[in-house]
Amino acid sequence: MEQLSPMDASFLYFETANAPMHIGAVAIYDQATVDGGVLAFKEILKNYESRLHLARSFRQRIVRVPLSLDHPYWLEDPDFDLEYHVRHIALPKPGDWRQLCIQVARLHARPLDTGRPLWEFTVIEGLDNVEGLPKGSFAIVSKVHHAAIDGVSGAEMTAAVHDLTPDATPTPPDKAWLPEREPTAIELLSRTSVNNVRQPFKLARVVVESVPALARLGIGLSAGKLKRVGAVPRTRFNGKVSPHRVFDGRSFKLNDIRAIKNAVEGATVNDAVIAIIGGALRKYLESKHELPKDSLIAMAPISVRSKDQQKSAGNQVSAMSVAVRSDIADPLDRLVAVFESTTNSKEMTNAIGASTLTDYSQFIPSTVAGLAARLYTNLGLANRITPIFNTVITNIPGPQVPLYMTGARLVTQFGLGPILDGMGIIHPVFSYCGEITISFTSCREMIPDPAFYAECIQESFEEMLAATKDKHVKTGAGARAGIARAAVPAEVAAAEAAEIKAKLAQKAAKKPAAPKRAAPKKAAAKKAKPADVASLAETPVTSRIEAAE
């Protein structure tokens, strides 16, 4: 029995009736690669059953501590029932893309049963009229609670059910799976008492470690080397969400996205994606006569996993804020501005340390967190307080080789994410096999016309591709971007400390000469590993879509 980390547990505490906190995907498969050309549902069940040992989240459910005095625990569920978690439905004819989006949104709106392992897969047949898909294709809509996985650990489940060849067989388990006995209340409370004794010592350590980081941030801001991302405007996405969801998305060639980012020296695929989303948000809000003067701000999750945590479950993420530059009409100018914004955000993250906020999250009291979430919703505070950000853009790099599930080839996949009061739209971005998909999940009251917003994404991409053709722009952020990507927080800290020391010495000696800055070490470029499904679970989200380059 293993206790949830404070960050994992927070996704349980912050869940409300209108805002279930699960993530997921819409994966579409071509069964023409299956032996005989037809894949039966019972074969999918049989395949999943043979792979349950490959991902811990499959058979673990949560056990709550009495009175929520401490964070819950993971328990190997003695009542695990595979057929509860894997369902099977079909679209009515004609079975087109719009019908699929509506069904996906309805499935995603329903919360998971926290008394069972926190995941569901739904097989959807009847997609013969979805343009661009092979006849006989089917979809699998996955839902996994954010308490169980993040973008990196979620790849463990992806790797568990996929192969590199259609006829591959799973590795058998080393030992038989054993369910666990549910602990008594006395056992859980005794563990709680031990944890409470340790907390003050942990807090003292984190405070001591964060002081230099905060000092670096303050010095960087006062010296003008770092800039705050800017004010967050209030939009239709920053109110209270309903229980109803919408979903849609578009697919683009990875080479086209690369061509866009190549127009600005130093820019990344991630910058191009953010600029496209910024243009789409601009178009949508402009059509409603609601476009704010200031740029919308996106929160971008980043991984803080160390090498020895790559295969650990749960969440190891921090975040940075990025201006999507929805205030700029010209696509090329917007890409340049986004590149400068992301470069500054990376420098800010390196200065303070990406894991600082994650370290402090472990001290959120379990009882206070749940109460705060309920009060925030019941009092409608999302409509009263200044928004922290307008949307989330989360990028998950995937393999560039075909994957197979029970013999069926994975054609494409679109992401699904949670929304909550104050943040009513999320943009998951997936890359796979030479393409990038940009999808969105939102509240039906905030986006009553999801197909139109999907068209805004398409039009923003086309305008960006046309505006950047045969262009090459150099910016002052180019050299800084290379340092920001290559440096790790410790190296940045050493460079800043050397600079501060030099400045103090100069001031004491009253010498006008400028001190020399210690150059951060450049991280050695890592050669990509051979394609391997298992490597999905080892891909750090820190690089996000840049890994696809």
Backbone torsions as a table, in degrees:
resi	resn	phi	psi	omega
1	MET	NA	127.2	-175.2
2	GLU	-122.6	137.0	-178.7
3	GLN	-80.7	142.1	174.3
4	LEU	-65.1	143.6	173.3
5	SER	-68.4	158.6	178.5
6	PRO	-56.8	-37.8	179.4
7	MET	-68.4	-42.4	176.9
8	ASP	-59.9	-45.6	-178.1
9	ALA	-64.4	-30.8	-177.9
10	SER	-61.1	-30.0	178.7
11	PHE	-70.0	-24.6	172.2
12	LEU	-76.4	-41.8	-177.5
13	TYR	-65.8	-38.8	-173.8
14	PHE	-85.3	-1.7	178.1
15	GLU	-73.2	135.0	176.2
16	THR	-127.3	174.9	-178.3
17	ALA	-60.5	-35.3	-179.0
18	ASN	-91.5	-6.9	-175.0
19	ALA	-137.8	74.0	173.8
20	PRO	-66.4	143.3	-170.6
21	MET	-106.6	57.0	174.6
22	HIS	-113.7	154.8	175.8
23	ILE	-114.7	173.4	-179.1
24	GLY	178.6	-163.8	-177.3
25	ALA	-158.6	159.5	170.9
26	VAL	-113.0	104.2	-179.4
27	ALA	-103.2	130.2	-177.2
28	ILE	-113.0	132.1	-173.5
29	TYR	-121.4	148.9	174.5
30	ASP	-106.3	115.0	-176.8
31	GLN	-84.4	5.5	177.3
32	ALA	-64.7	-22.5	179.7
33	THR	-83.4	-5.7	178.1
34	VAL	-77.0	144.6	177.2
35	ASP	-59.4	116.9	-176.9
36	GLY	94.8	-12.2	176.0
37	GLY	79.6	2.8	-179.6
38	VAL	-134.8	130.3	179.7
39	LEU	-110.6	118.5	179.2
40	ALA	-82.4	148.7	-179.7
41	PHE	-60.9	-36.1	-179.4
42	LYS	-65.1	-26.6	176.8
43	GLU	-71.6	-35.8	176.1
44	ILE	-64.1	-44.7	178.3
45	LEU	-60.4	-45.1	-179.4
46	LYS	-62.0	-40.4	179.5
47	ASN	-65.2	-44.9	179.2
48	TYR	-63.0	-40.5	-179.0
49	GLU	-60.7	-35.0	-179.0
50	SER	-77.7	-5.6	-175.7
51	ARG	-119.8	7.1	-176.0
52	LEU	-61.2	-27.6	-178.0
53	HIS	-75.8	-9.1	-174.6
54	LEU	-86.3	-9.4	177.1
55	ALA	-144.5	124.7	-175.5
56	ARG	-63.4	-30.9	-175.7
57	SER	-65.5	-19.4	-176.1
58	PHE	-60.6	-42.2	-171.7
59	ARG	-118.9	16.4	178.9
60	GLN	-104.1	132.8	172.7
61	ARG	-121.0	168.0	-176.3
62	ILE	-93.1	149.4	172.5
63	VAL	-123.4	121.8	-176.0
64	ARG	-88.4	144.6	175.9
65	VAL	-77.1	139.3	179.4
66	PRO	-52.8	136.5	179.1
67	LEU	61.7	13.6	-179.2
68	SER	53.7	40.8	-179.4
69	LEU	-77.5	-12.2	177.8
70	ASP	-152.9	171.0	-179.0
71	HIS	-69.9	149.7	-178.6
72	PRO	-66.5	175.7	179.9
73	TYR	-124.0	154.6	171.3
74	TRP	-89.1	135.8	-179.4
75	LEU	-130.0	134.5	173.8
76	GLU	-68.2	109.7	-167.7
77	ASP	-66.7	115.5	179.0
78	PRO	-71.3	-15.3	-178.6
79	ASP	-108.2	25.0	-176.5
80	PHE	-59.3	133.9	-177.8
81	ASP	-133.9	104.7	-175.1
82	LEU	-59.9	-40.0	-176.3
83	GLU	-68.1	-19.5	173.2
84	TYR	-70.3	-36.4	-172.1
85	HIS	-88.0	-19.9	-179.7
86	VAL	-116.2	115.3	-176.1
87	ARG	-113.9	172.8	-173.1
88	HIS	-147.0	119.1	177.4
89	ILE	-138.6	175.5	177.3
90	ALA	-141.4	147.3	175.6
91	LEU	-77.2	144.0	171.8
92	PRO	-70.3	156.9	178.7
93	LYS	-63.7	144.6	12.9
94	PRO	-84.7	-13.3	178.6
95	GLY	75.4	60.9	-177.7
96	ASP	-105.3	-179.0	-176.0
97	TRP	-62.2	-41.1	-178.0
98	ARG	-63.8	-41.0	177.2
99	GLN	-61.9	-41.3	179.6
100	LEU	-63.3	-43.4	180.0
101	CYS	-61.6	-40.8	179.4
102	ILE	-64.3	-44.5	-179.5
103	GLN	-65.7	-41.4	178.1
104	VAL	-60.7	-43.7	-179.7
105	ALA	-62.0	-40.3	179.6
106	ARG	-66.4	-41.7	178.3
107	LEU	-64.7	-42.0	-176.5
108	HIS	-69.3	-25.4	-178.2
109	ALA	-72.3	-21.5	-175.7
110	ARG	-82.9	130.3	179.6
111	PRO	-71.1	155.9	175.6
112	LEU	-79.3	152.2	176.2
113	ASP	-78.8	109.6	-177.0
114	THR	-73.7	-2.5	174.4
115	GLY	-87.5	-0.9	178.8
116	ARG	-127.7	169.1	172.4
117	PRO	-52.5	139.9	-164.7
118	LEU	-87.6	62.6	175.2
119	TRP	-157.6	155.7	174.8
120	GLU	-147.6	139.5	171.6
121	PHE	-120.2	131.7	177.9
122	THR	-121.7	118.3	176.9
123	VAL	-82.9	127.8	-179.4
124	ILE	-120.3	118.5	176.0
125	GLU	-99.5	175.5	174.9
126	GLY	85.4	43.0	-177.4
127	LEU	-106.0	23.4	-171.0
128	ASP	-65.1	-17.0	-179.9
129	ASN	-107.9	17.9	172.7
130	VAL	-84.1	117.1	-175.4
131	GLU	-60.3	134.3	175.5
132	GLY	91.2	-8.1	-179.5
133	LEU	-99.0	145.3	174.7
134	PRO	-63.3	148.2	177.1
135	LYS	-60.6	140.2	-179.5
136	GLY	86.6	3.7	179.3
137	SER	-67.3	153.7	175.8
138	PHE	-137.0	162.0	-179.5
139	ALA	-116.3	152.7	169.0
140	ILE	-124.1	118.3	178.3
141	VAL	-95.5	117.5	-178.7
142	SER	-102.7	144.5	174.8
143	LYS	-135.5	122.6	178.3
144	VAL	-136.5	131.6	-176.9
145	HIS	-65.6	141.2	-178.9
146	HIS	-65.2	-18.3	176.1
147	ALA	-67.9	-23.3	-176.5
148	ALA	-93.1	-32.6	-174.1
149	ILE	-145.2	158.0	163.0
150	ASP	-118.5	-168.0	-176.8
151	GLY	-60.8	-32.5	-178.4
152	VAL	-81.9	-53.9	-177.9
153	SER	-67.5	-24.5	176.3
154	GLY	-65.5	-25.3	177.5
155	ALA	-65.2	-20.9	177.0
156	GLU	-62.2	-41.1	178.1
157	MET	-69.8	-37.5	177.4
158	THR	-61.8	-46.1	179.8
159	ALA	-64.2	-31.9	-176.5
160	ALA	-65.6	-35.0	-173.6
161	VAL	-103.0	1.6	-178.8
162	HIS	-119.2	156.5	177.5
163	ASP	-132.8	168.9	177.2
164	LEU	-89.8	-11.7	177.3
165	THR	-134.8	152.2	-177.6
166	PRO	-67.9	-21.1	-175.9
167	ASP	-107.3	17.5	-178.1
168	ALA	-70.1	153.0	175.9
169	THR	-118.5	145.0	-177.4
170	PRO	-71.8	154.0	175.4
171	THR	-71.9	129.2	-179.5
172	PRO	-68.6	156.2	-179.7
173	PRO	-68.4	149.0	177.7
174	ASP	-69.9	-32.4	-179.8
175	LYS	-145.4	159.6	-178.5
176	ALA	-68.1	143.1	178.3
177	TRP	-74.4	136.4	179.9
178	LEU	-122.7	121.7	175.2
179	PRO	-68.7	161.0	-178.4
180	GLU	-108.7	150.3	174.4
181	ARG	-75.9	136.9	178.6
182	GLU	-69.8	129.3	-177.0
183	PRO	-71.1	156.3	177.1
184	THR	-80.8	165.2	179.2
185	ALA	-61.7	-37.5	179.7
186	ILE	-63.3	-42.0	179.5
187	GLU	-63.0	-42.1	-179.3
188	LEU	-67.9	-41.2	-179.1
189	LEU	-69.1	-31.7	177.2
190	SER	-66.6	-37.7	175.3
191	ARG	-65.2	-38.0	179.5
192	THR	-61.1	-41.2	-179.0
193	SER	-63.0	-38.1	177.7
194	VAL	-66.6	-43.2	-179.9
195	ASN	-62.9	-38.5	-178.6
196	ASN	-66.7	-30.2	177.6
197	VAL	-68.3	-34.3	-176.3
198	ARG	-78.8	-24.6	-171.3
199	GLN	-56.6	-47.9	-177.8
200	PRO	-58.1	-36.3	179.8
201	PHE	-69.0	-38.6	177.4
202	LYS	-65.3	-42.1	-179.6
203	LEU	-62.2	-43.0	179.5
204	ALA	-60.1	-41.6	-180.0
205	ARG	-63.7	-44.1	-178.1
206	VAL	-65.4	-40.2	179.2
207	VAL	-62.0	-45.6	179.9
208	VAL	-61.1	-41.0	-177.8
209	GLU	-72.3	-26.8	-176.2
210	SER	-86.6	-17.9	-178.6
211	VAL	-58.8	-49.3	178.1
212	PRO	-60.6	-35.5	-179.8
213	ALA	-65.1	-43.8	178.9
214	LEU	-66.2	-34.7	177.1
215	ALA	-64.7	-42.7	178.3
216	ARG	-61.8	-41.8	179.7
217	LEU	-62.3	-46.2	-179.7
218	GLY	-61.4	-43.0	179.9
219	ILE	-65.7	-41.9	179.7
220	GLY	-63.8	-39.3	179.0
221	LEU	-69.0	-44.0	-178.4
222	SER	-68.1	-30.7	179.8
223	ALA	-83.2	-6.9	179.7
224	GLY	82.0	5.6	179.5
225	LYS	-78.1	-27.9	177.5
226	LEU	-117.1	145.5	-179.7
227	LYS	-128.0	140.9	174.9
228	ARG	-67.7	150.5	-173.1
229	VAL	-67.2	-22.8	179.3
230	GLY	114.2	171.8	-179.3
231	ALA	-68.2	145.4	178.4
232	VAL	-96.8	114.2	-179.0
233	PRO	-74.3	153.7	175.5
234	ARG	-86.9	131.8	179.1
235	THR	-130.9	179.8	177.9
236	ARG	-63.5	-17.0	-178.9
237	PHE	-85.4	-1.0	-172.6
238	ASN	-111.8	27.2	176.1
239	GLY	-108.4	-161.0	-180.0
240	LYS	-80.3	132.8	-177.0
241	VAL	-89.3	153.9	174.7
242	SER	-92.6	174.8	177.2
243	PRO	-79.8	0.3	-173.9
244	HIS	-100.1	143.8	-174.1
245	ARG	-123.3	157.6	169.9
246	VAL	-130.0	152.7	180.0
247	PHE	-145.8	144.2	171.5
248	ASP	-168.2	174.4	179.6
249	GLY	-176.4	170.6	179.2
250	ARG	-135.6	154.1	-179.1
251	SER	-116.0	141.1	-178.6
252	PHE	-135.4	154.2	176.5
253	LYS	-72.8	134.5	179.4
254	LEU	-60.2	-36.6	179.7
255	ASN	-64.7	-31.9	176.5
256	ASP	-68.7	-40.5	177.8
257	ILE	-65.1	-38.4	177.2
258	ARG	-64.1	-39.7	178.6
259	ALA	-61.9	-37.0	178.0
260	ILE	-65.3	-48.5	-176.3
261	LYS	-69.0	-26.7	-180.0
262	ASN	-68.2	-14.5	179.0
263	ALA	-70.1	-20.4	179.7
264	VAL	-120.1	116.4	-176.3
265	GLU	-60.0	126.2	179.6
266	GLY	93.2	-14.5	-178.4
267	ALA	-70.7	160.1	-177.8
268	THR	-117.9	169.2	173.9
269	VAL	-58.6	-37.3	179.0
270	ASN	-61.4	-40.2	177.9
271	ASP	-62.7	-41.9	179.5
272	ALA	-62.1	-42.5	179.6
273	VAL	-63.3	-44.4	179.7
274	ILE	-62.1	-41.7	179.9
275	ALA	-65.2	-36.8	177.0
276	ILE	-64.8	-44.9	178.9
277	ILE	-65.3	-38.4	176.1
278	GLY	-59.5	-40.6	177.7
279	GLY	-67.3	-37.6	179.0
280	ALA	-65.7	-44.4	177.7
281	LEU	-62.3	-38.4	177.7
282	ARG	-61.2	-48.3	-179.3
283	LYS	-60.7	-44.0	-176.5
284	TYR	-66.2	-49.1	-178.2
285	LEU	-68.0	-32.8	177.9
286	GLU	-65.1	-37.0	179.6
287	SER	-66.7	-24.3	178.8
288	LYS	-95.4	3.3	-175.9
289	HIS	59.1	39.6	-176.9
290	GLU	-127.1	15.2	-176.9
291	LEU	-71.0	118.4	179.7
292	PRO	-74.4	159.7	-179.8
293	LYS	-68.5	-38.4	-179.7
294	ASP	-87.3	157.6	179.4
295	SER	-67.9	144.1	170.2
296	LEU	-68.7	150.7	-177.0
297	ILE	-114.5	132.2	177.9
298	ALA	-108.6	146.0	170.9
299	MET	-98.3	127.4	179.9
300	ALA	-114.2	112.2	177.6
301	PRO	-64.5	142.7	174.8
302	ILE	-132.8	145.0	-178.2
303	SER	-79.9	140.5	174.7
304	VAL	-119.1	26.7	-179.8
305	ARG	-74.1	133.2	170.4
306	SER	-81.2	171.8	-177.4
307	LYS	-61.3	-34.2	-178.4
308	ASP	-81.3	-1.2	178.6
309	GLN	-108.9	4.6	-173.1
310	GLN	-60.0	-33.0	-176.9
311	LYS	-102.4	8.9	179.2
312	SER	-80.1	149.6	-179.7
313	ALA	-80.1	177.3	175.1
314	GLY	82.3	-164.6	-172.9
315	ASN	-108.8	131.8	173.2
316	GLN	-134.7	69.5	-173.8
317	VAL	-131.8	149.9	168.4
318	SER	-122.1	-160.7	-177.5
319	ALA	-156.0	156.2	171.0
320	MET	-134.2	153.2	-179.6
321	SER	-99.4	137.4	-176.9
322	VAL	-135.9	135.0	174.0
323	ALA	-79.6	125.3	-179.8
324	VAL	-84.4	-3.0	176.5
325	ARG	55.4	47.0	174.4
326	SER	-68.9	-8.5	178.8
327	ASP	-83.0	-4.3	-177.4
328	ILE	-110.9	124.3	-176.7
329	ALA	-79.6	-41.4	-176.0
330	ASP	-69.6	124.7	-176.4
331	PRO	-59.5	-44.1	-178.7
332	LEU	-66.8	-43.3	177.4
333	ASP	-61.9	-35.8	178.9
334	ARG	-66.1	-40.9	178.9
335	LEU	-62.6	-42.9	177.8
336	VAL	-60.5	-45.0	-178.3
337	ALA	-66.9	-37.9	177.2
338	VAL	-64.2	-42.6	178.9
339	PHE	-59.3	-43.3	178.1
340	GLU	-65.8	-36.9	179.2
341	SER	-67.4	-44.6	-179.3
342	THR	-68.5	-35.2	177.6
343	THR	-62.5	-45.2	178.2
344	ASN	-63.8	-39.8	-179.1
345	SER	-65.5	-38.6	177.2
346	LYS	-65.6	-38.7	177.6
347	GLU	-64.6	-39.6	176.9
348	MET	-62.8	-44.2	-179.4
349	THR	-63.8	-42.3	178.4
350	ASN	-65.9	-35.4	-177.8
351	ALA	-66.9	-45.0	-175.9
352	ILE	-89.9	-20.0	-177.8
353	GLY	94.3	118.2	-174.7
354	ALA	-61.3	-27.7	-174.4
355	SER	-89.9	-0.4	-175.7
356	THR	-60.4	-50.0	-180.0
357	LEU	-64.7	-35.8	177.3
358	THR	-63.0	-40.1	179.3
359	ASP	-61.9	-40.8	-178.0
360	TYR	-74.1	-24.2	-178.0
361	SER	-63.1	-22.2	-177.2
362	GLN	-71.6	-8.6	-178.3
363	PHE	-104.4	10.9	175.3
364	ILE	-72.4	119.2	179.6
365	PRO	-63.7	136.1	-174.9
366	SER	-62.6	-40.1	-178.5
367	THR	-71.3	-37.7	-178.6
368	VAL	-69.4	-38.5	-177.1
369	ALA	-61.5	-47.3	179.9
370	GLY	-65.0	-41.3	179.2
371	LEU	-64.5	-41.8	-180.0
372	ALA	-61.9	-41.1	-179.8
373	ALA	-63.7	-42.2	-179.6
374	ARG	-68.0	-41.5	178.8
375	LEU	-65.2	-40.5	179.4
376	TYR	-57.8	-40.7	-180.0
377	THR	-76.6	-49.2	-174.6
378	ASN	-65.0	-32.3	179.8
379	LEU	-88.7	-2.3	179.7
380	GLY	61.6	36.4	-175.4
381	LEU	-66.1	-22.2	179.1
382	ALA	-60.8	-27.1	179.8
383	ASN	-86.0	-4.3	-173.5
384	ARG	-115.5	-34.2	-174.6
385	ILE	-94.4	161.3	179.0
386	THR	-67.6	131.9	-179.9
387	PRO	-62.9	149.9	175.7
388	ILE	-85.2	-36.9	174.2
389	PHE	-159.4	168.9	-175.2
390	ASN	-100.0	-28.2	-178.5
391	THR	-155.2	169.3	173.0
392	VAL	-117.2	134.8	173.4
393	ILE	-120.0	108.5	-176.5
394	THR	-117.3	123.9	-172.2
395	ASN	-112.3	124.9	-178.9
396	ILE	-118.5	107.2	178.0
397	PRO	-72.2	137.1	179.9
398	GLY	-119.9	178.1	-178.6
399	PRO	-72.0	152.9	178.8
400	GLN	-102.8	25.0	175.4
401	VAL	-126.7	152.9	-178.4
402	PRO	-63.7	143.4	174.8
403	LEU	-116.1	155.9	-177.9
404	TYR	-131.8	142.7	177.1
405	MET	-126.8	115.9	-175.9
406	THR	50.8	36.5	178.3
407	GLY	90.1	-16.6	-178.6
408	ALA	-86.5	135.5	-177.2
409	ARG	-79.6	132.3	174.6
410	LEU	-72.5	118.5	-177.2
411	VAL	-86.6	-49.1	-178.9
412	THR	-162.4	167.4	176.2
413	GLN	-151.0	145.4	179.5
414	PHE	-122.8	145.0	-176.8
415	GLY	-87.7	154.2	173.6
416	LEU	-127.1	142.3	-179.1
417	GLY	-141.7	168.5	178.7
418	PRO	-85.7	149.8	168.9
419	ILE	-121.6	163.0	-177.3
420	LEU	-152.5	169.9	178.7
421	ASP	-55.5	128.1	-179.4
422	GLY	94.0	-14.4	179.1
423	MET	-146.2	89.4	-169.2
424	GLY	-99.6	14.0	175.5
425	ILE	-150.2	135.6	178.7
426	ILE	-130.6	142.0	-178.7
427	HIS	-117.1	93.2	171.1
428	PRO	-76.0	140.2	-179.6
429	VAL	-126.3	122.7	179.0
430	PHE	-115.8	143.6	170.0
431	SER	-119.3	139.6	-178.7
432	TYR	-163.9	127.6	168.4
433	CYS	50.4	49.7	174.5
434	GLY	84.0	9.8	177.5
435	GLU	-137.0	160.4	175.2
436	ILE	-126.4	132.2	175.0
437	THR	-110.0	134.3	174.2
438	ILE	-114.8	114.3	-179.9
439	SER	-122.1	174.8	177.8
440	PHE	-148.1	148.6	170.7
441	THR	-121.6	133.4	-178.9
442	SER	-149.4	179.2	177.6
443	CYS	-87.9	137.4	-177.3
444	ARG	-62.9	-30.7	178.6
445	GLU	-74.0	-27.4	179.7
446	MET	-83.5	-37.9	175.5
447	ILE	-125.8	86.6	179.6
448	PRO	-75.1	-10.3	-177.1
449	ASP	-127.1	68.0	-174.7
450	PRO	-61.8	-32.8	179.1
451	ALA	-63.5	-35.0	178.3
452	PHE	-68.0	-41.5	178.4
453	TYR	-65.5	-35.8	175.7
454	ALA	-61.6	-37.4	175.7
455	GLU	-66.2	-33.4	176.6
456	CYS	-62.9	-39.3	176.7
457	ILE	-63.2	-44.6	179.9
458	GLN	-62.1	-46.4	-178.5
459	GLU	-66.1	-38.2	178.6
460	SER	-63.1	-41.3	176.9
461	PHE	-61.9	-47.8	-177.2
462	GLU	-62.8	-40.4	177.7
463	GLU	-66.2	-38.9	179.5
464	MET	-66.5	-41.7	-179.9
465	LEU	-63.6	-42.0	-179.9
466	ALA	-69.1	-40.4	-176.0
467	ALA	-71.0	-26.2	-176.6
468	THR	-97.8	-2.6	-178.2
469	LYS	-62.5	127.6	178.2
470	ASP	60.1	23.5	177.1
471	LYS	-104.4	150.3	175.6
472	HIS	-147.4	110.6	-175.3
473	VAL	-114.6	132.5	174.4
474	LYS	-103.8	138.1	177.8
475	THR	-129.8	162.7	178.2
476	GLY	-68.1	-14.4	-179.1
477	ALA	-81.8	-10.1	-174.5
478	GLY	-59.0	-52.0	-179.7
479	ALA	-65.8	-39.4	179.4
480	ARG	-63.7	-36.4	-178.5
481	ALA	-63.7	-39.1	178.9
482	GLY	-62.5	-41.4	177.9
483	ILE	-66.9	-42.8	-177.5
484	ALA	-63.0	-36.7	180.0
485	ARG	-76.3	-35.1	-174.2
486	ALA	-82.0	-32.6	-173.3
487	ALA	-78.7	148.6	170.9
488	VAL	-105.6	159.0	-175.6
489	PRO	-52.0	-39.4	-178.1
490	ALA	-63.6	-38.9	-179.7
491	GLU	-71.0	-38.4	176.1
492	VAL	-63.1	-40.9	179.7
493	ALA	-61.1	-42.1	179.6
494	ALA	-63.4	-41.2	179.3
495	ALA	-64.8	-44.8	-179.6
496	GLU	-65.2	-40.4	179.6
497	ALA	-62.6	-40.6	178.8
498	ALA	-63.6	-39.2	-179.5
499	GLU	-68.5	-42.6	179.1
500	ILE	-62.0	-43.3	179.5
501	LYS	-60.7	-42.6	179.8
502	ALA	-64.8	-40.0	179.5
503	LYS	-65.5	-40.5	178.7
504	LEU	-64.0	-40.9	178.7
505	ALA	-64.9	-39.0	179.3
506	GLN	-64.9	-42.1	-179.5
507	LYS	-64.7	-40.0	-179.9
508	ALA	-64.9	-38.2	-178.8
509	ALA	-86.4	-7.1	-178.4
510	LYS	54.1	45.6	177.6
511	LYS	-101.0	138.0	-177.7
512	PRO	-79.6	-14.3	-175.5
513	ALA	-64.6	139.2	179.6
514	ALA	-77.8	139.7	179.6
515	PRO	-73.3	156.5	176.6
516	LYS	-85.2	138.3	-179.6
517	ARG	-89.6	132.4	176.6
518	ALA	-71.6	124.2	-176.8
519	ALA	-76.4	128.4	175.9
520	PRO	-63.2	146.2	178.1
521	LYS	-70.2	140.5	177.7
522	LYS	-86.7	133.0	179.2
523	ALA	-71.0	135.4	179.6
524	ALA	-66.1	136.5	179.2
525	ALA	-66.0	131.2	-178.7
526	LYS	-96.0	131.6	177.9
527	LYS	-74.8	134.9	-177.9
528	ALA	-61.6	138.6	177.6
529	LYS	-73.1	157.7	174.0
530	PRO	-58.5	148.9	-177.2
531	ALA	-58.0	128.9	-178.7
532	ASP	-154.2	128.4	-179.5
533	VAL	-58.9	-37.8	-178.5
534	ALA	-62.0	-26.8	-178.8
535	SER	-68.7	-14.1	174.5
536	LEU	-56.1	-39.9	-176.8
537	ALA	-77.8	-3.1	-179.2
538	GLU	-112.0	2.5	-176.6
539	THR	-82.9	115.6	179.6
540	PRO	-70.4	138.4	179.7
541	VAL	-75.6	-12.8	179.3
542	THR	-53.5	-40.7	179.8
543	SER	-77.9	-18.9	-179.1
544	ARG	43.6	-133.8	-175.2
545	ILE	-65.5	-19.2	-180.0
546	GLU	-58.6	-24.8	178.5
547	ALA	-63.6	-27.0	-180.0
548	ALA	-72.3	-15.7	-179.2
549	GLU	-79.4	NA	NA
